[in-house]
Amino acid sequence: MKKLLLIVVLLPLLLSGCGSKNKQKGEDVTEIVFWQAMGGPLGDALGNLIQKFNETHPNINVKSINMGNYTALSQKLMASIQTGNQPDIAQAFEAWTSNMAKGDVLKPMEDFIKKDPNFGQEDLDDFYPVFISSNTIDGKLISFPFNKSVRVLYYNKDLFFRNQLEPNQPPVTWQDFRKYARILTKDRDGDGQKDQYGTTFKISAWQFENLLLQAGGEIMNEDNTKALFNSKYGIEALNFITTILNKDKTGYLTPGYEGQKEFTASKVAMYEDSSVSLAYMQRTGVDFNMGIAAIPVYRTKRNIISGTNVVIFKTKDEKKEWAAWEFVKWFTDTAQTAWWSEMTYYMPVRKSAIKEPALAARLKDKPEIASVYDQLNYATYEPQISEWFETRKYMEEQVLEKVIRGILEPKEALDNAAEKIEKMIKKREKEKEEDKIELRG
């Protein structure tokens, strides 16, 4: 009787516990699938944030799936759209978003904002303007900024000091950079061979874009139908690189991440790369005082942001769409974007994030970093067309590589690239017209 009485007393509690467990496992939980391509310390930081979101949102579960890299992510997204099996959320570059928006498979972010009483104009005004404009396609706010970076100048303060340069005054202009690179290039052991260089370059379309804009040029015209990078400003941008490499001989080419390794080994004094490179350098270790500053400028401070945005795919399940929006809204809120920036050195997407304790402490400790964040006030973005996404690789292999190695003159190489992208654009426009005629027929 005592055993039976105990079972009767505990049964409601046991059933209650099972119900709670079932609810947590999925009865009232909306699961959303997120495709991303974050690896290393960046993937670790993203995983921590997703775990925190899931813990603080008991009715939503974000299932994160890593695709390895952006190329694989792009291919799998395109394939999934063709079969109607796309994820709920995914990272996407502007050019991808533009194509997907035309295919009517995305749920615009502005659709959620219009109906969300907890997100309004005040929130939008807190985002850096470049992130709103770069995610707006054909007048609609389609996507939201996710992992955004700027280019940064890293420099060895110890080498600056040893060469009578002020450690807390990095080069600010192109002219300064050339001057510093000459001072920092040394044959330290007197054997006739340079064993310390001012800088190193890797073949980078992103760097060329920044140099082009700083010189006063543009990538494309306003409606992205005509190339403008093959102007005198594009030639100036290429000449800046080739002068340092081939005339001053104060820098050299390095493939992939070799330049980063050469910098951390104190073989080069200045190294330009993504703001995110710091997350990797800190993981491998740096045994000197490292300076971090904005990239040197010329006629303007304009620069190109890099990195992906996040998109939400249409589904027949409205609960999934709103759950996806809740995650995007949470991830880009002040506290989370500040933490994301602190852990990864991606840029915070909101202006208010700079006042968060972690970032405020970083600026106090290294005040020169303020110039890195300030670049967001002068930032713009790449053309929102797939043709530019394809041309970037051509630009690296057939323009930058060949000009640096003296195979082609800057004007000829740039004209070849301009002709290529304009042909692709005309082909796309012709196909659109043919499709319209076919529909009318």
N, C-alpha and C positions, 0 to 999 in steps of 0.2 A: 504493500500500500504506500509505504514511504517513497519507493522508487517511482511508482505511478504518479504520486502527487508532485514529485520533483519534475517529472516530464511535463505534466500539465502546466506547472508554473513557468517552466523555461521555454515551452513551445512558442508562445507569442514572441518572446525575445529572440529566439532562434529564427523564426520566420521573418521578423523585422530586420534582423541582420542580413538575411539572405536577400531581402528586397533591396536593401541599401547597396549591397554588393552588386546585384544585378544592374541597378541603376547606374553605378559607377562604371560598370563594364559596357554599357551601351544602350540600355532601355530608353533613357531620356537624354542620352549624350549624342550630340551631333558631331560626327567625325569629318574632318576636312583634310584632304591630301595636299601636301605642299611639295612641289618639285623645286629643288635648288641645287646649286653647284659650289657650295662653300666647303673648302677643305682646310686642313691644318688648324692653326689657332683660330681662324675665322669660323670654321665649322664648329669648333668647341664652344665658342662664344654664342653662336646661333643656337646650338643645342641647349645651352643653359637658359637662354631666353625663352625658347619654346617650352621647356620643362616648367619654367616659372609661370608662363601663360596657362598651361594646362592645369597647374596646381591652383591657380587663382580663378579659373573659369571652369567650375565643375560640370557645366552642361556642354562644354566644347572640348574636343580633343583634336589637336593638330598632329597629324602623322607626317613627319618630315622624311622625304626620300631624296638622297643625294645622287645626282646624275654623273658625278665625277668631274666634269668640266663643261664650259659653256657650249662647246661644239656639240657634245653629246646631248646636252639639254635642249638645244635648238632642234636637233634632228628628231629627238623623241617627242618634243612638243608638236612638231609639224605632222609626224606620223599619227599621234594620238588625236589630233584635230580631224584628220582625214577619216578616222574610224569612229569618231565621237566618244572617245575614251579619255579625254583630257582630264588633268587634275583639277582640283578646285582653285588652287592658287599656284603661281609659278613666278620665278624671276624672269625678266625679259628686258632686252635692250630696246631702245626707242624704235629702231627699224623693225624689229620683230612685232612690237606692239602695233605699229602702223599697219602692217600687213594683216594681223589678226583682227584689228578693228574693222578693216574693210571686209573681212570675212564674217563679221557679225557674230563672233563667238565669245566676245568679252562683255562683261557687265561693267559699264563705266562707273568709276568711283563717285562721280557727281550724282549718280542715281541714288546712292546710299546717303550721301551728304544732305540731299534735299529732304530726305525723310527722317534723318537722325536728329532728334531734339538735343542730343548731347555732343553735337559737333556742328560748329557754325563758322561764320565769317571770321570771327576772332581767331579760331584755330587755323584757318587757311592763311590769315595774315601773319601768323607766327612762322610759317614755313619760309625758307629763303625763296625769293621770287623765281630763281632759276629752276628750282625743283617743280614748281607749279607749271611754268611755261614748257618745260621739257616733257612733262607728262600730259600736256594738252595737245590733242590732235584734232584738226578740223573744228576748233572751237570748243571741244569737249574734254573735260578732265577724265581721261580714260584710266590711267594707272597712277601709282604712288611711288615716291622715291624709296629705295630700299638700301642697297649698299653702294654709296656714292663716295668717290674719292677725287682728290686733286693731286697734281704733281707737286713734289716737294724737293727742295735742295737739302741734302744731307751733307754735313761737312765735319772734318776732323779738327776740333778746337785745339788739340795738342800740336798738330802740325802747323796750324795757323800761328800759334804762340812761338814755336821754334823758328818760324820764318818771318818773325817780326810783323805779323798781321794781328790785328785786334780780334781775339777769339769770339767776342760777342757782336762783331760787325761783319756779317757775311756779305758777299757781293749782292748788290741791289739791281744793277743794270747789266746788259750784255757786255758793255765796255769794262765794267768792274770785273765781270767773270773772266774775260780774256786776260786782264791784268793779273788777277789772282792766280789763274792757271799757270801763267808764265813764272811767277814767283815760286809757286809750289812744285814745279817740275825740277827735279834734282838728280844729279849723279853723285850720290852720297859717298860712295867709296872710291871715286876718282878713277874708275876703270874704263871710262869712255862710254859706258852704257847707262842710260837713265834707269834708275831703280825706284824713283818716286815720280808720279805724274800728278798734274793738277786735277785731271778728270778722266772719265771714261764715258763712252756713249754706247748704247745699243741701238740697233735699227728700230725706230719707233714712230709709227704714224701719229701717235698721240703727241709726241714731242714736236713733230713738224707742225701739227695743227696749232699748238700753243705759240710757236715761233711765228707762224704765219699771221695769227691774230695780233700778236704783240707788235709786229712790224706795221700793222695797219690794214692787213688784208682780210679776205673772207674765204670760206670754203666753197660755198655755192651762192647763187643769187637767192632772192627772197622766197621764190616759189620752187626752189630746188630743181630747176630745169636746165641751168647753165653753170658750168664750172667756173669758178673765179680764182682758184688756188694757183693757176698757171700765170699769175700776174708778176709784176716786179717785186711784190711783197713776198711771193712764194720763192722767188729767186734769192731774195735777201735771206730768207729763213734757211735755205739750203746752204748758202754761202757762209752763214755763221758757223754751221757745223763743220763744213769742209775746211774753213780757215783754221779752226782749232786743231783739226786732225792732220791736215796735209801741209799747212803753211807754218803755223806756230809749233806744231808737233808737241803740244802740251797735253794731248789726250790720245786715246786709242779705242778701237772698236772691241767690244766684248759681246759674245752671244748669250742669250737667255739671262740667267741669274748670275753669270760669272762676274759682272760688274759689281754686283752687291757683295760678292765674296772678296773681290779685290779691295773694295772699300773697307770692309770690316777687318781685312788683313793689313790695313794702313799702307797699301801700295798706291792708292789714289787718295787725294785729299778731299775732293768734292764729287758727289754722286747724285744724279737726279733720277727720281723714280716716283712711284705712287706713294701716297701717304700711308698706305697699308703695308708697304715694305717694312716699316718699322716694327710691326708685330712679329714678322719673321726674324728680323735682325735681333730683336730682344730675346727671342727664343734661342737663337744660336749663340748669342753672347757678343758683346762689344767691349773691348778692354781699353777704350780711350774715351775722352770727353767728346760726346757727339753733339753737334749743333743741328737744329732743325729750323728751316726758314722757307719763306715763299720763294718760288723760282724767280731768277732775275728777269727783268722786264726791259722793254725797249720804248717804243712810242706809246704803247698802251699797256694796261694791266690785264687786259682780257685773257681769259684762259678757258680751257674746255674741261668740264667735269667728265668723269668716267664712271663705270659701274652700271649695275642694272637697276631696274625698277621692279615693282611687283604688280601682277595683274590678277584679276578674279574672272574665272570663266563662268559663262552662263550655264545654268542647270535647271532642270524642272523642279528641283527641290529648293524653294525659297529660303528654308531654314539654313541650308548649307551656304547659300550666298551671303546671308546676314552673319552667319558664324565666321565666314572668311573675312568679311568687313570688320567684325569685332577684333580679329587678330591683327589685321593691317592697321586699324586705328590705334590699337594698344601698342604695337611695335613702334609706331612713329610718334607716340606721345613723348612729352619732354623727358621724363625719367628714363624711359627705355632707350631713346635715341642717344641720350647722354652716356648711358652705360655702354651701349653698342660702340660708340665712338671711343670711349675710354679703353675698352678691351681690344679693339681692332684697328683703331686709327682711321676708320671710315669717318666721313664727315657727319656731324649731327645734322639732321634735316630741318630742325627747328632752331630759331634764333634764341629762344628761351633756354636751350640746353646749355649754353655757355655759362649760365649762372648756377648750374647744378654743382654741388660741392666737388665732385671728382674732376670735372673739367676746369672749374675755377682754380682748384689747387694746382692742376697741371700748368695753367697759364702763369700762376704766381711763381712756380718753380722754374719754368722755362718761358720767360716772357716773349722770346723771339717766335714762339709757336703762334702767337697772336696773328702774325703776318700770314701764316698758313690758312687759318680760318677766315681771315679777311679776304682771301682770294674768292670766296663764295660771293662776295658783293660785286665782283667783276666777271663772274663766270657765265658761260653760255654752254651750248651743247652741240653735238654733231647733227648733221642733217638727218631728219627722221624718214629716210628712204633706204630701202634694201640695197639699192645700187651703191650707196656710199659704203655700206657695210662690206660689200664685195670689193669695192675699190681700195679700201684700207690695206688689204693684203697686197694688192698690186702696187700700191704706193710704197710699201716697204721693200718688196722684192725688185721692182722694176724702176723705181724712182730713187729712193734713198740709197739703196745698196749700190746701184750703178753709178750714181753721181759721186758718192763718197769714194768709190774705187776708180773714178776717172774714166769710166766706160762711156758715159753720156754727159753732155752739158746740161745744166739745170733746166734751161728753157725747153730743150727738146724732150727731156724726160717728163716734165710737167705737162707739156702739150700732149704727149702720148696718153697720159693718164686722163686728161680732160676729154680727149677724143673718145676714149674708152667709155667713160661714165656717161657722156652725152648720147652715145650710140645705144647704151643700155636703156636710158630713160626714153629715148624716141621709140625703141622697140616695145617697151611696156605701154606707152601711149597708143601706139598703133594697134596693139593687141586689144586694148580697151575699146577702141573705136570699132574694131572688127566684131567684138563680142556684142556691142550695142546694135550693130547692123543685123547680126544674126538673130538677136532677140526680137527686133522689129519685124524681121522676115518671118 
